[in-house]
Amino acid sequence: MTRGLAPWRHRTEGVKRASGMAIVVSLAILTAALQGCASPATQQGMTVTPSMLERTNDTFKHAIRIESVAGGKDTNPLWTSQVGTEDFKKALTDSLGNAGYLATDDGQAKYALTANLLELDQPLIGLTLDVKSSVQYQLKGNGLDKSMPVRATGTAGFSDAAIAIARLRIASERSILENIKELLRQVADIR
């Protein structure tokens, strides 16, 4: 009778080993999947700091308020990193403040700025990712009505992040950062 049970015991040990291996493989796949979840572009990554400014225009010192910002998209963690409207607005607000253009009180502002994120062109794959942003800015007030369409590119490579979805977020942030920097250059050149 013991001869009949020995093969059965050997089979159950094999099943236990296979189950243990399946658990290890499942945990490895789950860990990789969690690392690949998309996160939205951050306000900090899109904000122009004072050290990045080439020049400013005293005409607009503490004179601009943000009237509206539109066009951003929320990030789906299972898909790709996007630029949300609120994060874009916060980055634009902080950048204007860092340039000295943001009015301390909206009621005292002489100029109103609108921004519409028209496009965020993101690649699907690649080691080096280039993201192109297109924003339509409009600055109005005090006899001025200036339309400023701005296109900019942000790049992130493997040295920035090994995980592709993180590279895409970084490239998106850099694209919006460059876009806002170009807006500030154009404002500095208004005469």
Buried (B, 14 or more C-beta within 10 A) or exposed (E): EEEEEEEEEEEEEEEEEEEEEEEEEEEEEEEEEEEEBBEBBBBEBBBBEEEBBEEBBEBBEBBBBBBEBEBBBEBEEEEBBBBBBEBBBBBBBBBBBBBBBBBEEEEEBBBBBBBBBBEBEBBEEBEEBBBBBBBBBBBBBEEEEBEBEBBBBBBBBEEBBEEBBBBBBBBBBBBBBBBBBBBBBBBBEEE
